């Protein structure tokens, strides 16, 4: 088991980010008798994937849902399923952005375009 500082150093984020990801279920700590967080070896990798997923546009909640079902020691096919989901999400977001660019390039008024945007 590794410390918050170890996870932070291995994943390239601040210790506060490690605690943030833990609080939101992206990674999971166990507590020591003195209430310190300890993580398994996969925590840094999961944070790296979370950072990638955030760049794709997923929320922290969506990332936690994506990584939550993974076993403690994911196999390559588990990571492939995560990659497939990220690719699908990225492609959908690109398609949505292209549609918005097309709408912005049309003769429609901006307020009309805005009215068509789904929330």
C-alpha positions as CSV (number, residue, x, y, z in Angstrom):
1,X,0.0,0.0,0.0
2,X,1.3,3.5,-0.9
3,X,0.7,6.9,0.6
4,X,-1.1,10.0,-0.8
5,X,2.4,11.5,-1.5
6,X,3.5,8.4,-3.4
7,X,0.4,8.4,-5.6
8,X,0.8,12.1,-6.2
9,X,4.4,11.7,-7.3
10,X,3.6,8.7,-9.5
11,X,0.6,10.3,-11.2
12,X,2.0,13.8,-11.5
13,X,-0.8,15.5,-9.5
14,X,-0.8,17.4,-6.2
15,X,-1.7,15.5,-3.0
16,X,-4.9,17.5,-2.8
17,X,-5.9,16.0,-6.2
18,X,-5.3,12.5,-4.9
19,X,-7.6,13.2,-2.0
20,X,-10.1,14.8,-4.4
21,X,-10.2,11.7,-6.6
22,X,-10.5,9.5,-3.5
23,X,-13.4,11.6,-2.2
24,X,-15.2,11.3,-5.6
25,X,-14.7,7.5,-6.0
26,X,-12.2,7.5,-8.8
27,X,-9.7,5.8,-6.6
28,X,-10.3,4.1,-3.2
29,X,-8.2,4.4,-0.1
30,X,-8.1,2.2,2.9
31,X,-7.5,3.9,6.2
32,X,-4.8,3.0,8.6
33,X,-5.3,2.9,12.4
34,X,-4.2,6.5,12.5
35,X,-6.7,7.4,9.8
36,X,-4.1,8.0,7.0
37,X,-5.1,7.0,3.5
38,X,-3.3,4.2,1.8
39,X,-3.8,3.1,-1.9
40,X,-3.0,0.1,-3.9
41,X,-0.6,0.2,-6.8
42,X,-3.3,0.9,-9.4
43,X,-4.2,4.3,-8.0
44,X,-1.6,6.3,-10.0
45,X,-2.7,4.6,-13.2
46,X,-6.3,5.3,-12.5
47,X,-5.6,9.0,-11.9
48,X,-3.7,9.1,-15.2
49,X,-6.7,7.6,-16.9
50,X,-9.0,10.1,-15.1
51,X,-6.9,13.0,-16.3
52,X,-7.3,11.6,-19.9
53,X,-11.0,11.2,-19.4
54,X,-11.4,14.7,-18.2
55,X,-9.6,16.0,-21.3
56,X,-12.1,14.0,-23.3
57,X,-14.8,15.9,-21.4
58,X,-16.1,13.4,-18.8
59,X,-17.1,14.7,-15.4
60,X,-15.5,13.3,-12.3
61,X,-18.8,11.4,-11.6
62,X,-18.7,9.9,-15.1
63,X,-15.1,8.9,-14.6
64,X,-15.9,7.2,-11.2
65,X,-18.7,5.3,-12.9
66,X,-16.4,4.3,-15.7
67,X,-13.6,3.1,-13.4
68,X,-15.8,1.8,-10.5
69,X,-16.6,-1.6,-12.0
70,X,-12.9,-2.4,-12.7
71,X,-11.3,-5.1,-10.6
72,X,-8.5,-4.3,-8.2
73,X,-6.0,-5.5,-10.7
74,X,-7.5,-4.9,-14.2
75,X,-6.6,-7.1,-17.0
76,X,-5.8,-5.8,-20.5
77,X,-9.4,-6.5,-21.7
78,X,-10.7,-4.4,-18.8
79,X,-8.5,-1.5,-19.9
80,X,-9.6,-2.1,-23.5
81,X,-13.3,-1.6,-22.5
82,X,-12.3,1.7,-20.8
83,X,-10.4,2.8,-23.9
84,X,-13.4,1.9,-26.1
85,X,-15.7,3.9,-23.9
86,X,-13.4,6.9,-24.0
87,X,-13.1,6.7,-27.8
88,X,-16.8,6.5,-28.1
89,X,-17.3,9.5,-25.8
90,X,-14.6,11.5,-27.6
91,X,-16.1,10.8,-31.0
92,X,-19.6,11.8,-29.9
93,X,-18.2,15.1,-28.4
94,X,-16.3,15.8,-31.7
95,X,-19.5,15.2,-33.7
96,X,-21.5,17.5,-31.4
97,X,-18.8,20.2,-31.8
98,X,-18.8,19.8,-35.5
99,X,-22.6,20.3,-35.5
100,X,-22.2,23.4,-33.5
101,X,-19.6,24.8,-35.9
102,X,-21.9,24.1,-38.8
103,X,-24.7,25.9,-37.0
104,X,-22.5,28.9,-36.2
105,X,-21.4,29.0,-39.9
106,X,-25.0,29.2,-41.1
107,X,-27.2,32.2,-41.6
108,X,-29.2,31.6,-38.4
109,X,-29.2,34.1,-35.7
110,X,-27.1,33.2,-32.6
111,X,-30.1,33.3,-30.3
112,X,-31.9,30.8,-32.6
113,X,-28.8,28.5,-32.5
114,X,-28.7,28.8,-28.8
115,X,-32.3,27.9,-28.5
116,X,-31.6,24.6,-30.3
117,X,-28.8,23.6,-27.9
118,X,-29.7,20.8,-25.6
119,X,-29.0,21.1,-21.9
